[in-house]
Amino acid sequence: MARSKAVVETKNASRYLQQLCKHWSHKFTVDFTPTGGRIEFGDGRVVELQANEASLSVEVDSPDLQRLEQVVADHIVRFAFREELTFVWTPAG
């Protein structure tokens, strides 16, 4: 399984974390608080999120890493239409 991480600067990290988790909660196993979240897509694919006052940290664990990175980033960018977010994915271990 491959793993990557992106830290996105935003003062709205908690809002985006909760929106993403609520969005997928009807389809997947989701657990979240205002500062942390975990989405289990099945087949070992997992997204973990951490929010603080300055940034949103997103970790993706998936055999098809680039696809899940793109899906997660696209959804968050749509939620954040009022600001421009930048995702730079780096390997995580």
C-alpha positions, 0 to 999 in steps of 0.5 A: 500500500502506498501512502502520501500526505499533503498539508494545505494552508487554510483557516477553514480546515475544520469546516472542510474536514467536516464537509468531506466526512459528512459528504462521504458518510452515507457511502463509507465508514467515517469517523470525525470530530472538528479536528480529526477525521478518518474515511475508510473506502474499503479495500485498504483505502483510507483517508485521514484528516487533521485540522488546526487553525492554520492548515488541513493535513490529509493522508491517503493510503491506497494501492491507487494513490494518485487517483485517491489523492485527486478525488480527495483534493477535487472534493475539498477544492469544490468545498473551498470555492471562496479560496484557492487551495494548493495540494502538494502530495509527498510520500508518507511513511 
